[in-house]
Amino acid sequence: AATTPNRPCTGPCALDVFTIHDIARVFQLRRTAAYALTRSPGFPAPYVISSRCLRWPAPAVLAYRESLAELDGS
């Protein structure tokens, strides 16, 4: 099957950014709870694409998740 080179990405892609849906999946939360999580102290700041479009740096979000796991394990 041929691939479409200009197909928009539907998840974490080459830019290494997460959408709110990606964050919800990574933390196993619903979307509203994921938005609440993004307002927690220490959560990485979003990239503001537009007034209604935010993206979060994937490596920083994953590092935040690891820091929570370390706190939970102590």
All heavy atoms as TSV, in Angstrom:
chain	resi	resn	atom	element	x	y	z
A	1	ALA	N	N	0.847	-1.191	0.000
A	1	ALA	CA	C	0.000	0.000	0.000
A	1	ALA	C	C	0.879	1.235	0.000
A	1	ALA	O	O	1.872	1.294	0.708
A	1	ALA	CB	C	-0.902	0.000	1.221
A	2	ALA	N	N	0.489	2.206	-0.772
A	2	ALA	CA	C	1.257	3.449	-0.850
A	2	ALA	C	C	0.964	4.311	0.369
A	2	ALA	O	O	-0.142	4.307	0.900
A	2	ALA	CB	C	0.878	4.198	-2.116
A	3	THR	N	N	1.964	5.037	0.794
A	3	THR	CA	C	1.763	5.952	1.920
A	3	THR	C	C	1.563	7.354	1.395
A	3	THR	O	O	2.021	7.701	0.311
A	3	THR	CB	C	2.986	5.939	2.868
A	3	THR	OG1	O	4.131	6.328	2.127
A	3	THR	CG2	C	3.187	4.572	3.480
A	4	THR	N	N	0.866	8.152	2.155
A	4	THR	CA	C	0.636	9.539	1.777
A	4	THR	C	C	1.667	10.389	2.483
A	4	THR	O	O	1.659	10.484	3.710
A	4	THR	CB	C	-0.791	9.972	2.200
A	4	THR	OG1	O	-1.714	9.035	1.666
A	4	THR	CG2	C	-1.110	11.362	1.715
A	5	PRO	N	N	2.593	11.016	1.750
A	5	PRO	CA	C	3.677	11.741	2.394
A	5	PRO	C	C	3.238	12.950	3.211
A	5	PRO	O	O	3.877	13.296	4.177
A	5	PRO	CB	C	4.574	12.168	1.235
A	5	PRO	CG	C	3.742	12.067	0.020
A	5	PRO	CD	C	2.678	11.049	0.311
A	6	ASN	N	N	2.134	13.585	2.857
A	6	ASN	CA	C	1.697	14.777	3.569
A	6	ASN	C	C	0.574	14.501	4.560
A	6	ASN	O	O	-0.142	15.402	4.953
A	6	ASN	CB	C	1.270	15.858	2.577
A	6	ASN	CG	C	2.433	16.343	1.750
A	6	ASN	OD1	O	3.557	16.379	2.237
A	6	ASN	ND2	N	2.187	16.678	0.502
A	7	ARG	N	N	0.442	13.247	4.950
A	7	ARG	CA	C	-0.607	12.879	5.905
A	7	ARG	C	C	-0.287	13.506	7.257
A	7	ARG	O	O	0.822	13.383	7.756
A	7	ARG	CB	C	-0.659	11.351	6.041
A	7	ARG	CG	C	-1.742	10.841	6.940
A	7	ARG	CD	C	-1.770	9.327	6.959
A	7	ARG	NE	N	-0.540	8.719	7.426
A	7	ARG	CZ	C	-0.218	8.538	8.717
A	7	ARG	NH1	N	-1.020	8.948	9.659
A	7	ARG	NH2	N	0.912	7.954	9.053
A	8	PRO	N	N	-1.252	14.209	7.894
A	8	PRO	CA	C	-0.978	14.796	9.207
A	8	PRO	C	C	-0.769	13.697	10.250
A	8	PRO	O	O	-1.364	12.634	10.164
A	8	PRO	CB	C	-2.231	15.614	9.509
A	8	PRO	CG	C	-3.287	15.033	8.650
A	8	PRO	CD	C	-2.602	14.455	7.443
A	9	CYS	N	N	0.094	13.975	11.213
A	9	CYS	CA	C	0.320	12.967	12.250
A	9	CYS	C	C	-0.865	12.970	13.207
A	9	CYS	O	O	-1.507	13.985	13.412
A	9	CYS	CB	C	1.642	13.188	12.970
A	9	CYS	SG	S	1.627	14.363	14.289
A	10	THR	N	N	-1.174	11.813	13.766
A	10	THR	CA	C	-2.327	11.682	14.660
A	10	THR	C	C	-1.906	11.298	16.067
A	10	THR	O	O	-2.688	10.818	16.842
A	10	THR	CB	C	-3.310	10.625	14.115
A	10	THR	OG1	O	-2.588	9.400	13.960
A	10	THR	CG2	C	-3.909	11.051	12.810
A	11	GLY	N	N	-0.676	11.493	16.403
A	11	GLY	CA	C	-0.163	11.183	17.728
A	11	GLY	C	C	1.217	11.779	17.851
A	11	GLY	O	O	1.597	12.637	17.063
A	12	PRO	N	N	1.966	11.332	18.844
A	12	PRO	CA	C	3.333	11.849	18.955
A	12	PRO	C	C	4.075	11.564	17.650
A	12	PRO	O	O	3.994	10.472	17.124
A	12	PRO	CB	C	3.931	11.050	20.100
A	12	PRO	CG	C	2.788	10.437	20.799
A	12	PRO	CD	C	1.650	10.350	19.827
A	13	CYS	N	N	4.697	12.546	17.099
A	13	CYS	CA	C	5.348	12.356	15.809
A	13	CYS	C	C	6.760	12.922	15.832
A	13	CYS	O	O	7.337	13.114	16.895
A	13	CYS	CB	C	4.508	12.976	14.696
A	13	CYS	SG	S	4.143	14.709	14.940
A	14	ALA	N	N	7.290	13.200	14.688
A	14	ALA	CA	C	8.691	13.604	14.560
A	14	ALA	C	C	9.016	14.866	15.347
A	14	ALA	O	O	10.163	15.108	15.679
A	14	ALA	CB	C	9.017	13.801	13.091
A	15	LEU	N	N	8.030	15.664	15.669
A	15	LEU	CA	C	8.282	16.896	16.414
A	15	LEU	C	C	8.421	16.648	17.909
A	15	LEU	O	O	8.738	17.564	18.657
A	15	LEU	CB	C	7.160	17.911	16.155
A	15	LEU	CG	C	6.988	18.336	14.704
A	15	LEU	CD1	C	5.798	19.279	14.568
A	15	LEU	CD2	C	8.243	18.999	14.189
A	16	ASP	N	N	8.176	15.427	18.348
A	16	ASP	CA	C	8.261	15.077	19.763
A	16	ASP	C	C	7.398	15.959	20.643
A	16	ASP	O	O	7.860	16.518	21.640
A	16	ASP	CB	C	9.708	15.090	20.247
A	16	ASP	CG	C	10.500	13.902	19.746
A	16	ASP	OD1	O	9.882	12.880	19.407
A	16	ASP	OD2	O	11.724	14.004	19.708
A	17	VAL	N	N	6.158	16.109	20.248
A	17	VAL	CA	C	5.202	16.854	21.061
A	17	VAL	C	C	3.992	15.971	21.326
A	17	VAL	O	O	3.686	15.050	20.560
A	17	VAL	CB	C	4.762	18.173	20.390
A	17	VAL	CG1	C	5.920	19.143	20.287
A	17	VAL	CG2	C	4.125	17.932	19.044
A	18	PHE	N	N	3.327	16.240	22.443
A	18	PHE	CA	C	2.122	15.516	22.815
A	18	PHE	C	C	0.926	16.448	22.738
A	18	PHE	O	O	1.019	17.628	23.105
A	18	PHE	CB	C	2.206	15.007	24.261
A	18	PHE	CG	C	3.019	13.762	24.455
A	18	PHE	CD1	C	3.450	13.423	25.727
A	18	PHE	CD2	C	3.350	12.921	23.419
A	18	PHE	CE1	C	4.186	12.266	25.954
A	18	PHE	CE2	C	4.090	11.766	23.621
A	18	PHE	CZ	C	4.503	11.439	24.901
A	19	THR	N	N	-0.199	15.902	22.310
A	19	THR	CA	C	-1.482	16.595	22.410
A	19	THR	C	C	-2.064	16.247	23.771
A	19	THR	O	O	-1.541	15.388	24.491
A	19	THR	CB	C	-2.460	16.119	21.318
A	19	THR	OG1	O	-2.756	14.742	21.558
A	19	THR	CG2	C	-1.882	16.310	19.923
A	20	ILE	N	N	-3.172	16.869	24.118
A	20	ILE	CA	C	-3.829	16.542	25.391
A	20	ILE	C	C	-4.306	15.089	25.380
A	20	ILE	O	O	-4.294	14.418	26.407
A	20	ILE	CB	C	-4.979	17.532	25.706
A	20	ILE	CG1	C	-5.399	17.396	27.172
A	20	ILE	CG2	C	-6.152	17.326	24.769
A	20	ILE	CD1	C	-4.329	17.763	28.178
A	21	HIS	N	N	-4.669	14.582	24.203
A	21	HIS	CA	C	-5.099	13.185	24.108
A	21	HIS	C	C	-3.931	12.237	24.362
A	21	HIS	O	O	-4.097	11.190	24.990
A	21	HIS	CB	C	-5.741	12.915	22.741
A	21	HIS	CG	C	-6.969	13.731	22.516
A	21	HIS	ND1	N	-8.174	13.452	23.094
A	21	HIS	CD2	C	-7.156	14.864	21.789
A	21	HIS	CE1	C	-9.066	14.360	22.737
A	21	HIS	NE2	N	-8.468	15.227	21.946
A	22	ASP	N	N	-2.745	12.600	23.892
A	22	ASP	CA	C	-1.551	11.797	24.154
A	22	ASP	C	C	-1.243	11.781	25.654
A	22	ASP	O	O	-0.918	10.748	26.226
A	22	ASP	CB	C	-0.340	12.336	23.395
A	22	ASP	CG	C	-0.524	12.297	21.888
A	22	ASP	OD1	O	-1.119	11.321	21.385
A	22	ASP	OD2	O	-0.066	13.244	21.219
A	23	ILE	N	N	-1.353	12.948	26.294
A	23	ILE	CA	C	-1.103	13.033	27.736
A	23	ILE	C	C	-2.108	12.178	28.490
A	23	ILE	O	O	-1.750	11.446	29.417
A	23	ILE	CB	C	-1.138	14.506	28.203
A	23	ILE	CG1	C	0.068	15.240	27.626
A	23	ILE	CG2	C	-1.178	14.604	29.721
A	23	ILE	CD1	C	0.041	16.743	27.816
A	24	ALA	N	N	-3.367	12.252	28.086
A	24	ALA	CA	C	-4.399	11.435	28.734
A	24	ALA	C	C	-4.060	9.951	28.603
A	24	ALA	O	O	-4.200	9.185	29.567
A	24	ALA	CB	C	-5.766	11.730	28.117
A	25	ARG	N	N	-3.593	9.536	27.448
A	25	ARG	CA	C	-3.250	8.129	27.240
A	25	ARG	C	C	-2.033	7.724	28.075
A	25	ARG	O	O	-2.040	6.690	28.736
A	25	ARG	CB	C	-2.983	7.866	25.757
A	25	ARG	CG	C	-2.799	6.385	25.438
A	25	ARG	CD	C	-2.454	6.126	23.980
A	25	ARG	NE	N	-1.113	6.633	23.695
A	25	ARG	CZ	C	-0.842	7.699	22.938
A	25	ARG	NH1	N	-1.814	8.375	22.366
A	25	ARG	NH2	N	0.391	8.088	22.737
A	26	VAL	N	N	-0.999	8.554	28.096
A	26	VAL	CA	C	0.227	8.239	28.827
A	26	VAL	C	C	-0.044	8.104	30.329
A	26	VAL	O	O	0.496	7.220	30.989
A	26	VAL	CB	C	1.304	9.319	28.556
A	26	VAL	CG1	C	2.450	9.232	29.545
A	26	VAL	CG2	C	1.822	9.192	27.134
A	27	PHE	N	N	-0.892	8.971	30.858
A	27	PHE	CA	C	-1.186	8.955	32.293
A	27	PHE	C	C	-2.447	8.161	32.632
A	27	PHE	O	O	-2.848	8.108	33.785
A	27	PHE	CB	C	-1.311	10.386	32.826
A	27	PHE	CG	C	0.007	11.106	32.913
A	27	PHE	CD1	C	0.468	11.867	31.850
A	27	PHE	CD2	C	0.798	11.012	34.040
A	27	PHE	CE1	C	1.687	12.533	31.915
A	27	PHE	CE2	C	2.010	11.663	34.123
A	27	PHE	CZ	C	2.457	12.425	33.049
A	28	GLN	N	N	-3.090	7.592	31.624
A	28	GLN	CA	C	-4.313	6.809	31.782
A	28	GLN	C	C	-5.396	7.626	32.493
A	28	GLN	O	O	-5.966	7.219	33.504
A	28	GLN	CB	C	-4.036	5.502	32.523
A	28	GLN	CG	C	-3.089	4.612	31.761
A	28	GLN	CD	C	-2.783	3.317	32.474
A	28	GLN	OE1	O	-3.005	3.170	33.676
A	28	GLN	NE2	N	-2.283	2.352	31.716
A	29	LEU	N	N	-5.658	8.799	31.919
A	29	LEU	CA	C	-6.662	9.715	32.451
A	29	LEU	C	C	-7.656	10.065	31.358
A	29	LEU	O	O	-7.395	9.863	30.181
A	29	LEU	CB	C	-5.993	11.024	32.906
A	29	LEU	CG	C	-4.940	10.938	33.999
A	29	LEU	CD1	C	-4.217	12.275	34.129
A	29	LEU	CD2	C	-5.589	10.555	35.320
A	30	ARG	N	N	-8.773	10.615	31.775
A	30	ARG	CA	C	-9.690	11.205	30.803
A	30	ARG	C	C	-9.179	12.603	30.461
A	30	ARG	O	O	-8.339	13.155	31.160
A	30	ARG	CB	C	-11.103	11.263	31.372
A	30	ARG	CG	C	-11.690	9.872	31.556
A	30	ARG	CD	C	-13.158	9.980	31.891
A	30	ARG	NE	N	-13.733	8.674	32.105
A	30	ARG	CZ	C	-14.358	7.973	31.165
A	30	ARG	NH1	N	-14.474	8.466	29.955
A	30	ARG	NH2	N	-14.867	6.806	31.439
A	31	ARG	N	N	-9.700	13.171	29.400
A	31	ARG	CA	C	-9.191	14.442	28.895
A	31	ARG	C	C	-9.269	15.561	29.940
A	31	ARG	O	O	-8.318	16.332	30.115
A	31	ARG	CB	C	-9.950	14.837	27.625
A	31	ARG	CG	C	-9.378	16.044	26.928
A	31	ARG	CD	C	-10.070	16.291	25.608
A	31	ARG	NE	N	-11.500	16.428	25.755
A	31	ARG	CZ	C	-12.139	17.586	25.865
A	31	ARG	NH1	N	-11.468	18.711	25.829
A	31	ARG	NH2	N	-13.444	17.623	25.999
A	32	THR	N	N	-10.382	15.673	30.654
A	32	THR	CA	C	-10.531	16.733	31.650
A	32	THR	C	C	-9.495	16.592	32.757
A	32	THR	O	O	-8.886	17.578	33.191
A	32	THR	CB	C	-11.951	16.721	32.242
A	32	THR	OG1	O	-12.883	16.877	31.164
A	32	THR	CG2	C	-12.150	17.830	33.246
A	33	ALA	N	N	-9.272	15.375	33.219
A	33	ALA	CA	C	-8.258	15.137	34.257
A	33	ALA	C	C	-6.855	15.413	33.711
A	33	ALA	O	O	-5.988	15.897	34.440
A	33	ALA	CB	C	-8.362	13.710	34.772
A	34	ALA	N	N	-6.637	15.127	32.438
A	34	ALA	CA	C	-5.339	15.413	31.827
A	34	ALA	C	C	-5.090	16.917	31.800
A	34	ALA	O	O	-3.976	17.369	32.082
A	34	ALA	CB	C	-5.269	14.820	30.422
A	35	TYR	N	N	-6.116	17.706	31.478
A	35	TYR	CA	C	-5.958	19.166	31.512
A	35	TYR	C	C	-5.632	19.627	32.928
A	35	TYR	O	O	-4.784	20.498	33.129
A	35	TYR	CB	C	-7.213	19.882	31.008
A	35	TYR	CG	C	-7.232	20.106	29.526
A	35	TYR	CD1	C	-8.215	19.529	28.732
A	35	TYR	CD2	C	-6.276	20.904	28.906
A	35	TYR	CE1	C	-8.237	19.729	27.364
A	35	TYR	CE2	C	-6.293	21.116	27.541
A	35	TYR	CZ	C	-7.272	20.532	26.778
A	35	TYR	OH	O	-7.292	20.734	25.420
A	36	ALA	N	N	-6.294	19.054	33.932
A	36	ALA	CA	C	-5.998	19.409	35.325
A	36	ALA	C	C	-4.544	19.070	35.656
A	36	ALA	O	O	-3.853	19.845	36.326
A	36	ALA	CB	C	-6.959	18.696	36.268
A	37	LEU	N	N	-4.073	17.931	35.186
A	37	LEU	CA	C	-2.689	17.522	35.431
A	37	LEU	C	C	-1.712	18.531	34.837
A	37	LEU	O	O	-0.682	18.844	35.443
A	37	LEU	CB	C	-2.435	16.134	34.845
A	37	LEU	CG	C	-1.002	15.613	34.947
A	37	LEU	CD1	C	-0.637	15.344	36.414
A	37	LEU	CD2	C	-0.842	14.356	34.117
A	38	THR	N	N	-2.031	19.068	33.659
A	38	THR	CA	C	-1.109	20.010	33.006
A	38	THR	C	C	-0.964	21.310	33.793
A	38	THR	O	O	-0.033	22.058	33.554
A	38	THR	CB	C	-1.544	20.342	31.560
A	38	THR	OG1	O	-2.790	21.039	31.576
A	38	THR	CG2	C	-1.620	19.087	30.706
A	39	ARG	N	N	-1.857	21.547	34.727
A	39	ARG	CA	C	-1.770	22.743	35.567
A	39	ARG	C	C	-1.053	22.462	36.884
A	39	ARG	O	O	-0.906	23.350	37.722
A	39	ARG	CB	C	-3.169	23.287	35.842
A	39	ARG	CG	C	-3.850	23.828	34.600
A	39	ARG	CD	C	-5.224	24.407	34.925
A	39	ARG	NE	N	-6.036	24.550	33.750
A	39	ARG	CZ	C	-6.793	23.598	33.213
A	39	ARG	NH1	N	-6.838	22.408	33.748
A	39	ARG	NH2	N	-7.506	23.832	32.143
A	40	SER	N	N	-0.597	21.239	37.082
A	40	SER	CA	C	0.107	20.870	38.311
A	40	SER	C	C	1.493	21.514	38.357
A	40	SER	O	O	2.132	21.693	37.319
A	40	SER	CB	C	0.286	19.348	38.387
A	40	SER	OG	O	-0.945	18.699	38.410
A	41	PRO	N	N	1.955	21.841	39.579
A	41	PRO	CA	C	3.313	22.383	39.701
A	41	PRO	C	C	4.332	21.390	39.141
A	41	PRO	O	O	4.241	20.194	39.385
A	41	PRO	CB	C	3.500	22.558	41.209
A	41	PRO	CG	C	2.119	22.575	41.778
A	41	PRO	CD	C	1.276	21.737	40.860
A	42	GLY	N	N	5.246	21.895	38.369
A	42	GLY	CA	C	6.294	21.050	37.814
A	42	GLY	C	C	5.975	20.439	36.469
A	42	GLY	O	O	6.866	19.908	35.805
A	43	PHE	N	N	4.707	20.496	36.052
A	43	PHE	CA	C	4.365	19.938	34.734
A	43	PHE	C	C	4.958	20.857	33.668
A	43	PHE	O	O	4.926	22.078	33.806
A	43	PHE	CB	C	2.850	19.822	34.545
A	43	PHE	CG	C	2.477	18.892	33.430
A	43	PHE	CD1	C	2.324	17.546	33.670
A	43	PHE	CD2	C	2.320	19.356	32.136
A	43	PHE	CE1	C	2.002	16.664	32.637
A	43	PHE	CE2	C	2.008	18.490	31.094
A	43	PHE	CZ	C	1.842	17.140	31.355
A	44	PRO	N	N	5.521	20.283	32.608
A	44	PRO	CA	C	6.154	21.112	31.562
A	44	PRO	C	C	5.184	22.119	30.949
A	44	PRO	O	O	4.007	21.826	30.761
A	44	PRO	CB	C	6.584	20.090	30.508
A	44	PRO	CG	C	6.581	18.778	31.195
A	44	PRO	CD	C	5.592	18.856	32.309
A	45	ALA	N	N	5.703	23.281	30.656
A	45	ALA	CA	C	4.903	24.329	30.022
A	45	ALA	C	C	4.580	23.922	28.582
A	45	ALA	O	O	5.399	23.290	27.915
A	45	ALA	CB	C	5.659	25.644	30.027
A	46	PRO	N	N	3.390	24.298	28.110
A	46	PRO	CA	C	3.026	23.941	26.740
A	46	PRO	C	C	3.619	24.901	25.723
A	46	PRO	O	O	4.000	26.026	26.045
A	46	PRO	CB	C	1.501	24.075	26.745
A	46	PRO	CG	C	1.251	25.166	27.734
A	46	PRO	CD	C	2.296	24.979	28.807
A	47	TYR	N	N	3.700	24.418	24.484
A	47	TYR	CA	C	3.948	25.294	23.344
A	47	TYR	C	C	2.584	25.801	22.922
A	47	TYR	O	O	1.664	25.007	22.707
A	47	TYR	CB	C	4.566	24.536	22.174
A	47	TYR	CG	C	5.892	23.875	22.465
A	47	TYR	CD1	C	6.088	22.533	22.167
A	47	TYR	CD2	C	6.956	24.583	23.017
A	47	TYR	CE1	C	7.306	21.907	22.402
A	47	TYR	CE2	C	8.179	23.969	23.264
A	47	TYR	CZ	C	8.341	22.641	22.951
A	47	TYR	OH	O	9.534	22.040	23.192
A	48	VAL	N	N	2.405	27.089	22.819
A	48	VAL	CA	C	1.125	27.656	22.405
A	48	VAL	C	C	1.158	27.825	20.899
A	48	VAL	O	O	1.859	28.677	20.364
A	48	VAL	CB	C	0.853	29.000	23.115
A	48	VAL	CG1	C	-0.485	29.565	22.667
A	48	VAL	CG2	C	0.894	28.819	24.625
A	49	ILE	N	N	0.413	26.955	20.219
A	49	ILE	CA	C	0.339	27.001	18.757
A	49	ILE	C	C	-0.655	28.087	18.336
A	49	ILE	O	O	-0.399	28.858	17.416
A	49	ILE	CB	C	-0.082	25.630	18.184
A	49	ILE	CG1	C	0.798	24.499	18.731
A	49	ILE	CG2	C	-0.114	25.653	16.667
A	49	ILE	CD1	C	2.270	24.636	18.465
A	50	SER	N	N	-1.792	28.125	19.016
A	50	SER	CA	C	-2.800	29.167	18.832
A	50	SER	C	C	-3.605	29.224	20.121
A	50	SER	O	O	-3.336	28.480	21.051
A	50	SER	CB	C	-3.702	28.853	17.628
A	50	SER	OG	O	-4.547	27.757	17.914
A	51	SER	N	N	-4.602	30.102	20.163
A	51	SER	CA	C	-5.378	30.244	21.400
A	51	SER	C	C	-6.111	28.962	21.784
A	51	SER	O	O	-6.427	28.750	22.946
A	51	SER	CB	C	-6.379	31.394	21.267
A	51	SER	OG	O	-7.312	31.107	20.249
A	52	ARG	N	N	-6.361	28.091	20.822
A	52	ARG	CA	C	-7.063	26.839	21.111
A	52	ARG	C	C	-6.234	25.599	20.820
A	52	ARG	O	O	-6.774	24.498	20.745
A	52	ARG	CB	C	-8.359	26.788	20.298
A	52	ARG	CG	C	-9.350	27.862	20.713
A	52	ARG	CD	C	-10.569	27.846	19.828
A	52	ARG	NE	N	-11.065	26.513	19.607
A	52	ARG	CZ	C	-12.275	26.088	19.917
A	52	ARG	NH1	N	-13.126	26.928	20.458
A	52	ARG	NH2	N	-12.653	24.860	19.658
A	53	CYS	N	N	-4.928	25.765	20.653
A	53	CYS	CA	C	-4.075	24.633	20.290
A	53	CYS	C	C	-2.791	24.662	21.109
A	53	CYS	O	O	-1.973	25.569	20.956
A	53	CYS	CB	C	-3.752	24.679	18.796
A	53	CYS	SG	S	-2.757	23.299	18.233
A	54	LEU	N	N	-2.648	23.684	21.996
A	54	LEU	CA	C	-1.461	23.552	22.826
A	54	LEU	C	C	-0.783	22.220	22.540
A	54	LEU	O	O	-1.447	21.232	22.233
A	54	LEU	CB	C	-1.838	23.595	24.312
A	54	LEU	CG	C	-2.576	24.826	24.798
A	54	LEU	CD1	C	-2.988	24.647	26.258
A	54	LEU	CD2	C	-1.713	26.062	24.644
A	55	ARG	N	N	0.530	22.199	22.655
A	55	ARG	CA	C	1.303	20.962	22.543
A	55	ARG	C	C	2.344	20.993	23.654
A	55	ARG	O	O	2.832	22.060	24.021
A	55	ARG	CB	C	2.003	20.837	21.182
A	55	ARG	CG	C	1.054	20.759	19.993
A	55	ARG	CD	C	0.277	19.458	19.998
A	55	ARG	NE	N	-0.587	19.323	18.846
A	55	ARG	CZ	C	-1.863	19.680	18.805
A	55	ARG	NH1	N	-2.418	20.240	19.848
A	55	ARG	NH2	N	-2.581	19.492	17.726
A	56	TRP	N	N	2.668	19.820	24.172
A	56	TRP	CA	C	3.647	19.713	25.248
A	56	TRP	C	C	4.850	18.932	24.766
A	56	TRP	O	O	4.703	17.963	24.023
A	56	TRP	CB	C	3.023	19.011	26.457
A	56	TRP	CG	C	2.013	19.856	27.159
A	56	TRP	CD1	C	2.222	20.621	28.263
A	56	TRP	CD2	C	0.629	20.036	26.831
A	56	TRP	NE1	N	1.072	21.268	28.628
A	56	TRP	CE2	C	0.069	20.921	27.763
A	56	TRP	CE3	C	-0.184	19.531	25.811
A	56	TRP	CZ2	C	-1.259	21.320	27.723
A	56	TRP	CZ3	C	-1.506	19.930	25.782
A	56	TRP	CH2	C	-2.039	20.813	26.729
A	57	PRO	N	N	6.052	19.314	25.197
A	57	PRO	CA	C	7.254	18.591	24.779
A	57	PRO	C	C	7.238	17.166	25.337
A	57	PRO	O	O	7.228	16.970	26.552
A	57	PRO	CB	C	8.392	19.424	25.350
A	57	PRO	CG	C	7.782	20.231	26.458
A	57	PRO	CD	C	6.338	20.425	26.093
A	58	ALA	N	N	7.218	16.198	24.449
A	58	ALA	CA	C	7.095	14.788	24.859
A	58	ALA	C	C	8.198	14.353	25.817
A	58	ALA	O	O	7.894	13.736	26.848
A	58	ALA	CB	C	7.036	13.887	23.630
A	59	PRO	N	N	9.466	14.647	25.547
A	59	PRO	CA	C	10.506	14.199	26.480
A	59	PRO	C	C	10.313	14.760	27.894
A	59	PRO	O	O	10.522	14.071	28.880
A	59	PRO	CB	C	11.808	14.703	25.852
A	59	PRO	CG	C	11.490	14.869	24.399
A	59	PRO	CD	C	10.045	15.284	24.364
A	60	ALA	N	N	9.885	16.020	27.989
A	60	ALA	CA	C	9.673	16.633	29.303
A	60	ALA	C	C	8.471	16.012	30.014
A	60	ALA	O	O	8.497	15.808	31.231
A	60	ALA	CB	C	9.485	18.138	29.152
A	61	VAL	N	N	7.417	15.699	29.263
A	61	VAL	CA	C	6.238	15.060	29.860
A	61	VAL	C	C	6.606	13.664	30.375
A	61	VAL	O	O	6.224	13.274	31.484
A	61	VAL	CB	C	5.069	14.984	28.854
A	61	VAL	CG1	C	3.936	14.119	29.390
A	61	VAL	CG2	C	4.572	16.383	28.517
A	62	LEU	N	N	7.375	12.922	29.593
A	62	LEU	CA	C	7.781	11.581	30.022
A	62	LEU	C	C	8.714	11.653	31.231
A	62	LEU	O	O	8.624	10.819	32.141
A	62	LEU	CB	C	8.431	10.835	28.862
A	62	LEU	CG	C	7.502	10.544	27.686
A	62	LEU	CD1	C	8.276	9.919	26.539
A	62	LEU	CD2	C	6.328	9.671	28.110
A	63	ALA	N	N	9.577	12.669	31.288
A	63	ALA	CA	C	10.446	12.852	32.455
A	63	ALA	C	C	9.615	13.195	33.685
A	63	ALA	O	O	9.894	12.713	34.791
A	63	ALA	CB	C	11.473	13.951	32.177
A	64	TYR	N	N	8.567	13.991	33.506
A	64	TYR	CA	C	7.659	14.321	34.606
A	64	TYR	C	C	6.982	13.059	35.125
A	64	TYR	O	O	6.880	12.845	36.330
A	64	TYR	CB	C	6.625	15.350	34.136
A	64	TYR	CG	C	5.630	15.746	35.203
A	64	TYR	CD1	C	5.961	16.684	36.171
A	64	TYR	CD2	C	4.357	15.185	35.236
A	64	TYR	CE1	C	5.051	17.051	37.151
A	64	TYR	CE2	C	3.448	15.542	36.209
A	64	TYR	CZ	C	3.796	16.472	37.170
A	64	TYR	OH	O	2.885	16.826	38.145
A	65	ARG	N	N	6.535	12.216	34.204
A	65	ARG	CA	C	5.898	10.952	34.602
A	65	ARG	C	C	6.876	10.090	35.405
A	65	ARG	O	O	6.505	9.511	36.417
A	65	ARG	CB	C	5.409	10.188	33.378
A	65	ARG	CG	C	4.701	8.884	33.748
A	65	ARG	CD	C	4.263	8.135	32.540
A	65	ARG	NE	N	5.444	7.633	31.835
A	65	ARG	CZ	C	5.412	6.819	30.805
A	65	ARG	NH1	N	4.265	6.439	30.312
A	65	ARG	NH2	N	6.517	6.411	30.233
A	66	GLU	N	N	8.124	10.035	34.966
A	66	GLU	CA	C	9.137	9.261	35.690
A	66	GLU	C	C	9.371	9.838	37.086
A	66	GLU	O	O	9.549	9.086	38.038
A	66	GLU	CB	C	10.448	9.225	34.908
A	66	GLU	CG	C	10.370	8.378	33.657
A	66	GLU	CD	C	10.002	6.933	33.935
A	66	GLU	OE1	O	10.552	6.348	34.891
A	66	GLU	OE2	O	9.148	6.393	33.214
A	67	SER	N	N	9.370	11.168	37.209
A	67	SER	CA	C	9.584	11.777	38.523
A	67	SER	C	C	8.436	11.442	39.466
A	67	SER	O	O	8.644	11.234	40.656
A	67	SER	CB	C	9.763	13.293	38.407
A	67	SER	OG	O	8.559	13.934	38.076
A	68	LEU	N	N	7.207	11.365	38.928
A	68	LEU	CA	C	6.067	10.957	39.754
A	68	LEU	C	C	6.192	9.512	40.192
A	68	LEU	O	O	5.884	9.162	41.327
A	68	LEU	CB	C	4.753	11.145	38.983
A	68	LEU	CG	C	4.321	12.577	38.687
A	68	LEU	CD1	C	3.002	12.558	37.918
A	68	LEU	CD2	C	4.201	13.389	39.952
A	69	ALA	N	N	6.678	8.667	39.294
A	69	ALA	CA	C	6.849	7.247	39.616
A	69	ALA	C	C	7.905	7.076	40.704
A	69	ALA	O	O	7.747	6.234	41.610
A	69	ALA	CB	C	7.237	6.460	38.379
A	70	GLU	N	N	8.966	7.872	40.647
A	70	GLU	CA	C	10.008	7.796	41.667
A	70	GLU	C	C	9.476	8.251	43.026
A	70	GLU	O	O	9.779	7.659	44.041
A	70	GLU	CB	C	11.210	8.650	41.262
A	70	GLU	CG	C	11.998	8.062	40.114
A	70	GLU	CD	C	13.076	8.991	39.596
A	70	GLU	OE1	O	13.314	10.052	40.212
A	70	GLU	OE2	O	13.672	8.661	38.564
A	71	LEU	N	N	8.651	9.305	43.031
A	71	LEU	CA	C	8.055	9.772	44.284
A	71	LEU	C	C	7.106	8.729	44.851
A	71	LEU	O	O	7.040	8.519	46.053
A	71	LEU	CB	C	7.293	11.089	44.064
A	71	LEU	CG	C	8.145	12.321	43.796
A	71	LEU	CD1	C	7.232	13.508	43.487
A	71	LEU	CD2	C	9.030	12.635	44.981
A	72	ASP	N	N	6.356	8.090	43.969
A	72	ASP	CA	C	5.384	7.073	44.382
A	72	ASP	C	C	6.104	5.834	44.931
A	72	ASP	O	O	5.602	5.182	45.832
A	72	ASP	CB	C	4.507	6.689	43.192
A	72	ASP	CG	C	3.272	5.922	43.631
A	72	ASP	OD1	O	2.755	6.198	44.725
A	72	ASP	OD2	O	2.848	5.036	42.879
A	73	GLY	N	N	7.288	5.565	44.416
A	73	GLY	CA	C	8.034	4.380	44.827
A	73	GLY	C	C	8.818	4.567	46.113
A	73	GLY	O	O	9.311	3.621	46.702
A	74	SER	N	N	8.953	5.820	46.601
A	74	SER	CA	C	9.749	6.020	47.812
A	74	SER	C	C	8.950	5.927	49.074
A	74	SER	O	O	7.840	5.773	49.164
A	74	SER	CB	C	10.467	7.350	47.808
A	74	SER	OG	O	9.975	8.328	46.997
